[in-house]
Amino acid sequence: MAFDRNIETFIRDFSKEIEEDNAAIFAGAGLSVGSGYVDWKNLLAPIAEELGLNVDRENDLVSLAQFHANETGNRSKLNRLLIEEFDKQAELSENHLLLARLPFAAYWTTNYDRLIEKALEQQSKRPDVKYTTAHMTQTRRGRDTVVYKMHGDQEHPDEAILTKDDYERYHRDRELYLAALSGDLVSKTFLFLGLSFSDPNLDYILGRVRVSVNQRNLRQHYALLKRVSKDDFKDEADFDYSERRQQLFVDDLKRFGIRALLIDQYDEITQILKQLYRTHRSQSVMISGAAENYEPWSPNEAESLVRDISARLVRDGFRVVSGFGLGIGSAVIAGALDEIYANPEKTVGEYLVLRPFPQGEDYRAKYRKYREDIVSLAGIAIFVFGNKVDEQDRIILSPGVEEEFELAHAAGLFVIPVGTTGSMAYKLWERVMKNFKGFYPDHPALEELFKKLGEDYSGDNNDIVETLQQFVGQLRGGA
C-alpha cells in the first residue's frame, strides 16, 4: 500500500524512536471497537434512555454517567453494564497483535478491557499491568513492558473511572498516574490511537505538560485520526462545518506537540502498523546455515566469509540473529563480537541475539518450534552453505536450512540465499532467482544484485559482503 508523504515520514521517524526504546502507545476505545466491544456512547445508551435522554444528542458522556448516579443515588447499574459488556468474549484484533509485537516502552490506555495485555502475553511478553494506585509502587519481576490502565480494569468496576465525580477526584486519588504520564509525555514519543481527545484527564495532563515545557522543546507525538467524509453527512453544510472544525482541532493539537495524521479509512491504521512492524523487523538479520563440508571453499575461507558478513551487518547498525548452526554459528558470533567490541557505543545485547539449539532426548521434536521462534526475531534472513552428514556418513543438503527458509518466507521475511556458497544455499538461490518478482514484488530493481550472489566464487569475500550490504541496505530503506 502506498502512503502519502506525511505517513511515510511518520513511519521513518517513529521507527527510529521504537529502535531507541523511546516510543509509547496511548490507546482509546476505538482500538477495542474493532474487537467487538462497544464504545462509550453505545455503552451508555441504555443509561441515557432510562434518563429520558438520547445518547446521540449528548456530547458530554461523563456528565451523562454522573446524571444517572445522581438520579439513582449509586452507580451499581453502571458497574453492572461494565461487567456485562467486558465479560463478553472478544477476539484480539490484528491491530492489537501488531502493537504487541513491537517493543514499546509503555502502553497507556483509558480502556477497561484486557486486550492489550492478552495480546502481549500471546507474544510471550510479560506485561506489568497497573490499574490501581498500589500497582504504581510495585514492579513485576522480569517485565518486558508496562501497561498503564489509567481508568481501571473490567473486573474491578467499583474502582473504575466512570462519572464526573471520579474525574474530579482523579488528581487526588490517582496522582501517581498523572505524574507518570506527564513524565512519559516529556521523555517518550507517543502514538495516539482510537482517541477522540475528549477525555478530561488526558486534556488536563497535555495542558500541564505544555505549560511546564517550553513550546519549542515539546516532544513530537502523533495521532491517527479519520478524516471527515462527505459520505457521513446528508447535508453539504454539515459536512463543510465538520471539515472546518476538524481542521481547527488538528491545528490545536499542535499546541501539545501532537501531529495529526489523517486517514480515509480505519483499515489504513492496520496497514500503517504493518509497515511499522516490517520496518522494525528489517533492522534484524537472521543468518542461517550449516556446514560439514565447505567445498569449493576452504574452511578458513568459509569461516572468514561468515565472520565478515556478520561484522559488516553490525557495523551498519543491524542486529544479528543466529543459532549455533554446525560450522557456521561460531563464525557468526565471532564476527559480530569483533565489531561490537571495536565500538564502545555498541552492546552485545543490542546487536547480537543467539538461540542455542534444543538439547535432550526429544530435541528433534522441538526443532520446528525453535526455528519458528528464531525466525520471529528477524525481518531479513541470509542463508549460507547448508549441508550435513547423514547416518551413512554421506554429505547431503541440510533439510534444517531448507525448513528455516520455508518458515522465513511464510513469515514474510526477505530471504537471501547466498548461492555462491553452494549446497542448500545454491538450491534456494536458484528457487528465488527463477521467481524473483514473486519473492520481491516491491523490489524488482534488486534482481541484478541478487544475481551476483549466485556467481562462482572468485576468492574475494569483499565482493559478496559488499553485494549483501547493498542488498540489505536497500531493503531496510524501503521495507
N, C-alpha and C positions, 0 to 999 in steps of 0.2 A: 504494500500500500504506500502510495506517495503522500508525504506530508508537506504542509506549507512550510515556509522558511522559519516562522516563529516556533513551530513544533519541532522542527529539526534542530534548531538552536537549543531549545529546551532539552531535548534528548541528549545532545552532546554535553551540555553544561551540567545537567543533573546527574548524568552517568559518572562524571568526574567526582561529584560530591559523594555518590554512592561508594566509589572506589576508595575515597579518602575517609570513609566512615563518618561522614558529616550529614547524611540525609535522613529525613524522618517523614512519616506519613501522618496526616490528620484526616480521619475518615468520618463522614457523616452518614445519616440514614440512607442516602442514595446508594451507598455501596451495598447495603443489605437488601434493598428492594429487589435487586437482581436475583437474589437467592430465594425470594418468595415471601419475605417479611413485608409488613406494611410500613408506610412512612408515618410520621406523626399525625398528619391530617386524617388518614384513614383509621389510625388507632383511636383517635378522639372523636370520630364521627358519632358513635352511639352516645357518648357523653354530651355532645352538642345537642343531639336530638332530645335527650332527656331534659335538657335545659330549655328546650323550645327554640333552639338556635340552629342555623345552617352552617355546618363547618366550612362550606365553600365560600362563605362570606366573611370568614374570620381570618384575620392576618396575624393576630397575636394569640398563638395557640397556648403559650404558657399561661396567659390570663384565663383562657378558656378552662384549663385544668384547675386553676385556682377558683374560678366561679363554682365549679362542681364541688370542690372541697368545702367552699363556704356554704353552699346550699345543703349539703348532706351532713356537715359537721365533722367529716373524716374523709380519708382518701382510700378507703377499703376497696371501692369499686375500681378505682384507678389501678391499685395494686393487682387486683384480680385480672384486669384487662392485660396488664403487663405479663403476668404469669401465663395466661391462656395463649396470648399471641406468640410468645417466645418459647412456649413449650412445644410448639409445632416443629415437626422435622423439616429442616431446610437443607438443601444441597449447597455445598460450597461452590461459589461461582468461580469462573475462570479468573476473574479479577482478584479474588481472594488468594487463589493459589499462586498467581504471578507475584503478588505483593509479598507473599510468604517466602517465595524462592529468593527474592532479592535481600541482601544483607542490610536492612535498615537498622539504624541505631535505636530507633524508638518508633512505636506505633501509638498515636494518640487517637481516641475516638469518643464520641458522645453517644455511641450505640450501646444498648444493653445486652445485645446478643453475644454469643461466644464464637462467632465465625472466624474472627481473626486468629484467636488462639488455637482453634481447631485446625485451621489451615497451616499454622506454624508447626504444630505437633505432627501433622501429616508429612511435613517436610523434615521430620526428625530433629526439630529445633526445640529448645527448652525456653518457653516464654516466661518471664517474670511478670505475672498479671497483678495489677494494682487497682482495686476498685473500692478500697476503704482507706481512711487516713492511716490506720495502723499498718497497712501494706507499704506505705511510703517510707516507713522507717526500717523495713526489712529488705533483705536481698536474697533472692533464690540462688542457691549454690549451683554453679555451673551454667548459669543462664546464658542464652545466646542473644536475647534482645528483651526489651521491656514493652509491655502493653499497658498503657495508662487508660483506664476506663473512667473518665472524669465525671460521668453521670451515674455510675453504679453498674450493677450486674443483674441479669434477668432473674436469678434465683434469690435475690435479696431486694424485692420491690419496695419494702418499707423504708429502705435506705436510699432508694433511687431519687435522683433529682427530677421532679415532675412538675411541681407547682411554683407559682410566683414566690411563695414563702421560702421554698427550697433555694431558689436563685438568690433571694435577698440575703439569706444566711450563708451563702456559699463562701464568701470571702472570710467568714469567721470559722465555719465548720470544716472547710477544706482548703485552708490557706496553703497547705503544702503542695496541693495540685497547682494552684495559681503560681506559686514560686517556681515549681519545676517546669511548668510550661513556659513561663517567662524566660527562664534560663535557656531552654531548648530553642526558643524562637530567636534568641540572640546568638547561640552557638551553632545551630544546625540550619540546613536548608530544607524547608517543608514543601511537600506536595499535598495540596488540599483536594480531597475527592468526595463527591456526594454531599457537599455542603451548600446551604443557601446563605450562610454567613449571618443568619438571623439570631443565632444563639447569644443570649445576653452575656454569658461568661466569656465566650471567645471574643466578643466585641470589646468587653472590658479589658481583657488581657492585651489584645492587639493595641488598644489605645494607650495602655500603660507603657507598653514596650516602646511605642512610637514617641511618647513624651520623654521617656528616660534616655533614649538613644538618639543622638544627632541624626536627622533625616538622611544625611549623606552617608552615614555609617550603618544604616539598616541592612540586615542581611537580606539577600534576594530570595523570595519564596514564589511558589507557583500554585495556580489553581486551575483545574479543568472545569469549564462551565459550558453548558449547552447554549448555543446561540438561539435567540428567539426566532421562530419561524412563522411565516405567513399562514402555514397550514394549521397552526394552533389558534387562529383568530378568524372569526366570521366577518369582522368589521375591519376595514383598512385603517381607520383612525385608531382603533385599539392596538393594532399591530405597530403603527408608527409610534404610538405613545410608549409601548413596552420596549421597542427597539431603542428609543431615545433614553428611557430610564435605565436600560441595561448598560448603555454606553457610559452614562454618568456614574453608574455603580462600578464599572470596570475602572474608570478613571479614579474613583475614590479609593479603590483597593491599593492603588499605588502609594497612597499616604503611608500604608503599613508595610511597604516593601513587597507587596504581592502582585505578581504579574499574571493577569488572567489570560488563559489560552482558550479561545472559543472554538468549539467543535459543533458540527451539524447534527451528528447522531451519537447516542450514548455508546454504541458499539465501537466508536473510534477510541474510546478510553482503553478498551481491551487491546486494540492494535498498537496504541502508544505504549502500553505496559509491556506488550510482547517485544516491541523494539528496544525498550529499555533493558529487558532481560537478555535479549540477544547481544546487545552492546556490552552489557556487563560480562556475560559469559565469554565473549570474544577476547577478553583480557587473559583468559586462562587456556593454556595449550596442553593437551594430553600427548605424551609421547608413548606410543605402543610398539612393542617389538619383542622378539625372542630370537636367539641365535645360538645354535650349537656349532654351526659352520658358517663362515663369512665369505666363502668363495664367490666372486673372484678377488675379494678383498683379503688383506692380511688381518689378523686380529688387531694389531696395533693401528692400522688404518681405519678399521671399523670403529674401534673404541674412540679414536681421535675425532671421527666424524660426529658420532653421537654426542661426544663431550662438547664439541664446537657448536652444534645445533642448540643444545641446552643452554650453554653460556650466552649465546647470541640472543636467545629469547629473553633471558633475564636482563641482559644489557638493554634491550629495547623496551623493558617495562612489562613484559608478560609474566604471568605466574605459570610455573611449570608443574604439571600434574603427572605422576607416574607411579607404577607399581614397581616391583623388583623383578622385571622380566629377565629371563635367562640370558646372560651375556650382554644385556642392554642396560638394565636398571642401575648398575654401579656407575656406568659412564654418564648416565643422565644426572645422577646425584652429584658426581664429581664436577661436571661442567657447571651446573647451577651454583654449587658451593664456591667454585673458583671465582665466579662473577660476584656473588653476594659478599664474600669476604674481601673482595677488592674494592668494594664500595661501602663505606661506613653508613650510608643512608639506607641501605637495603638490609632487610632481616630475613632469616630463614623462613619464619612463619608466614611472611608476606609473599614470598616469591617461590616457595617450594612446598608442594603438597605430595606426601608419599602415602601409599596404601599397600602394606605388605599383603602377599597372597595368603589365603586361608591355610591353616595348618590343622593337623589332627587326622583321625581315621576317616571322617566323612568330608575331607576337604574338597573333593571333586564336586560334591553336591552343592557346595557353597560358591563355586566359581562364578556362576551366572550372576548371582546377587552381587558378588564382589565387583564384577565388571559393570553392572548397571550402576552401582554406586560411584565408581571412579569416572564413568562417562558423564554422570550428572554434574561433576565438578568442573567441566570444561565446556568450551564453545567451539574449539578447534582441535582436531586430532591428527597427529602426524604418525605415519606407520613406516617402520624401517625393518629391513630383513624379514624375519618370520619363518623360522624352521626349528625343528626339534628332532630328537631321536625316538623312534618308536620301539615297541617291545622286542623287535627283531634287530635292534641296533642299526636301523636304516635311517638316513636323514630324510625327513618328509616335511612338507609345508605345514606350518603351525595352524591348527584349527582354532586355537585360542585367539590368535591375532585376527583371524577372519571373523570370529564371533564379536570381538571388540569393534571391528569395522562395521558390522551389521547393526550393532547396538548404537554406535555413534551416529550412523546415518539415520537410523529410525528416530533418534532423539533430536535430530535437527542440527547436529554438529557439522561444521565444514570438515570434510575428510580429505587428507592429503597424503596418499601413499607415495613414498619416495622410491619410484620404480627402479632407479639405478642401483639400489642396494640389493636387488634380486629377491629370490624366494617368494613368500606370500606378498610382500610389498609390491613386487613387479606384477603379480597376477591382479592385485587390487588396482594398481595404476592403470593397467590395460582396461579394466572394467570402467573406471571413471573416464578414461580418455575416449572410449567408444561412445559415451553418452555424457559428454561434459556439460552440455546445456541442461541436461536433466539434473545433474548434481549441483550445478552452479547457474541456475536460471537468471539470477540477478547480477552475475559477474562474467558475462561472456568474454570480456576483454582479457581475462586471466588465462585463457586457454593456451596461449603461446608460452607463458611462463610455466604452466603445468606440464606442457610437453617436454620442456627441458629437464624435468625431474625424472624422466624415463630414459634419458640418453645413456649411452655406455659410459662407464666410469672412466674419467680422464686422468685420475690420480691426483686431482686438485680438489680438496674439500671446500675451498673458498667458493668455487662456482656453485656448489649445491647449497651451501649455507646462505650465500647472497640471494640465490633464487628463492629459497624458502623465506628469507627475510622480506623480500619484496612481496611475495605472495601473501603471507600472514599480515603484513603491514597494511596492504590494501583491503584485506578482509576486515581488519579492526576499524579502519577508517570508514568503511561503508557497510558495516554489519547491520 
